[in-house]
Amino acid sequence: MADGLVVVCGPDRAPALESIAASHGLAGWVRAGRSVRTSIEAPRFDSLDEGLEAASAVAVLTPYRGLAGDLESCRQRGIPAVVAGPAAARADDPEYAPGRWRHSQIHASVDGLRKRPSFGRPVYLRQIVGGGAAGLLGAWWGLLEALESAFELLDGPVTRMRVGAVARNGRWHATATLVAEDGASAQLVVTTSPDPGEDLMLLGLGGLMHVDGTSVAAGVRDDSGQRRLPIPPAWPDAGWIAASLEGQRHPPIDRRIRTALHGALRRAARLGTLEPVRL
């Protein structure tokens, strides 16, 4: 548990504040971007610089302009900060704490099914995540997290990727189509609506599992028939914050791929085309 935690988030992750407050000593929070609705009883600071006066640790759930400068302020004050995505697309951007999706019960359930011999080799993955309400940076963070999980769930190297994007009034919808070395494919979608976990479907040679992020159950279909498995919807942020502050870090996506993805999203939105990303 982190005492004196200050959280920065936008509407895409605001629903996670309740579970974070229940798990950590929350000193307050900072709004990033559009208006946020939350019922937690904690101070709201106008900026992270103001929040640092009360902070012993910082967690950034949503990207925003000026993040790199705020992280430098944390470093100068000796305040540990965990960030869910890169501060910028530059090659020298500060490191972040990937793997937030690893703390999701949805992913744990799908991954457990994937590892059963009867499920067979993965064939197709579809995943829908939030983040687009936070503009280009939010769409970029959303696709990076979806890519991290896709690289693992497809169970093999990905060789090709193309992205598309539509942006209007600062709100982004983005897609990524992946093809793995063994022929498996994936479609990753970033929307402007937050969900407690993601809409995720994984098809294998021996079965299918589909989890709707707005429901409390997963649909499973295999040789034994079709059934429903209860999965409590929960935001993974509280567990990710605790693990990251303790130093449990997972390898991030290569800097070159991160930068290439950011540029491809910009081009796709500007040109209305599907843009390749070199892997």
Secondary structure as GFF3:
##gff-version 3
##sequence-region A 1 279
A	DSSP	beta_strand	3	9	.	.	.	ID=ss1
A	DSSP	three_ten_helix	14	16	.	.	.	ID=ss2
A	DSSP	alpha_helix	17	23	.	.	.	ID=ss3
A	DSSP	beta_strand	25	31	.	.	.	ID=ss4
A	DSSP	beta_strand	44	45	.	.	.	ID=ss5
A	DSSP	alpha_helix	48	51	.	.	.	ID=ss6
A	DSSP	beta_strand	57	60	.	.	.	ID=ss7
A	DSSP	alpha_helix	67	77	.	.	.	ID=ss8
A	DSSP	beta_strand	81	83	.	.	.	ID=ss9
A	DSSP	three_ten_helix	100	103	.	.	.	ID=ss10
A	DSSP	alpha_helix	105	114	.	.	.	ID=ss11
A	DSSP	three_ten_helix	117	119	.	.	.	ID=ss12
A	DSSP	beta_strand	122	129	.	.	.	ID=ss13
A	DSSP	three_ten_helix	132	134	.	.	.	ID=ss14
A	DSSP	alpha_helix	135	153	.	.	.	ID=ss15
A	DSSP	beta_strand	158	168	.	.	.	ID=ss16
A	DSSP	beta_strand	171	180	.	.	.	ID=ss17
A	DSSP	beta_strand	185	190	.	.	.	ID=ss18
A	DSSP	beta_strand	199	204	.	.	.	ID=ss19
A	DSSP	beta_strand	207	211	.	.	.	ID=ss20
A	DSSP	beta_strand	217	222	.	.	.	ID=ss21
A	DSSP	beta_strand	225	230	.	.	.	ID=ss22
A	DSSP	alpha_helix	237	245	.	.	.	ID=ss23
A	DSSP	alpha_helix	255	271	.	.	.	ID=ss24
A	DSSP	beta_strand	275	276	.	.	.	ID=ss25
###
